[in-house]
């Protein structure tokens, strides 16, 4: 619903134009009271003075409960600063773009609403007199958007992040490491003799194997900020922000043991069960150096992975590309 239309509509309903046709006013009131959007009239203190009946369906609150409240009272606490900033811009005379906010219904369910607002000002002084607020339920749209975003960044077979998400995360975390002068570690994991596994047991079993490996990886990589991704084929990459070489080695060995503990039969493996080889690389965020980053981390981890395979597989090899400055990160 266009803001200009809402403004005219409320002008007719609450104060109206001189000589307005009563039948037309009745039609407009019927439209407001049967609209799926929540239409509100706020005072200059941003307290709701009128609320349309659709608030019951959209917000879980009847109009009489909304009157006397501020819109910020019905949204999640994390979204309240967004409303406060928008209100401040409105007081300063700026236009406020539509916002998408999360509201919590009395029954505990959460709904996403898109809010459009329009300031009505005194024509002489320019002071804020009223605010027209329209709230529209966009929960289904947000759910669809989140699902599409998830599908765009998730590997369909393993449920891990996909290559696109990995590439974006590695660039992002390296930039963060440079800003904060912290260490960033990367692990590359390769399932040993996976082609032989597929040839012997079939591709269906191979897919099931990769899903089991992915679950084992997720059980180990649980720290917020860490990311496990399917790098390609049977290779999995793990990004570990703020992790020194010693920490990366511990995580890599925990991953190795987790896969070994799956106990998946693999007749072509020296151990008789599925194993994995891992390579880990660590660098401290720095600029102005000749080593290309973060591509250098991938090259370093891949080289360490090659050494792991060359030395017999089912092991971890590590490399430190850019060590921390002397005395730094001592903790």
Secondary structure, DSSP 8 states (H G I E B T S, - for coil): --HHHHHHHHHHHTT--TT--HHHHHHHHHHHHH-SSEEEEEETT-BEEEE-TTHHHHHS--HHHHTT-BGGGGB-HHHHHHHHHHHHHHHTT-----EEEEEE-TTS-EEEEEEEEEEEE-TTT--EEEEEEEEEE-HHHHHHHHHHHHHHHB-TTT-SB-HHHHHHHHHHHHHHHHHHT-EEEEEEEEETTHHHHHHHH-HHHHHHHHHHHHHHHHHH--STT-EEEEEETTEEEEEEET--HHHHHHHHHHHHHHHHTT--B-TTSTTSB--EEEEEEEEE--SS-SS-TTHHHHHHHHHHHHHHHHTTSS-EEEEEEE---TTTT--
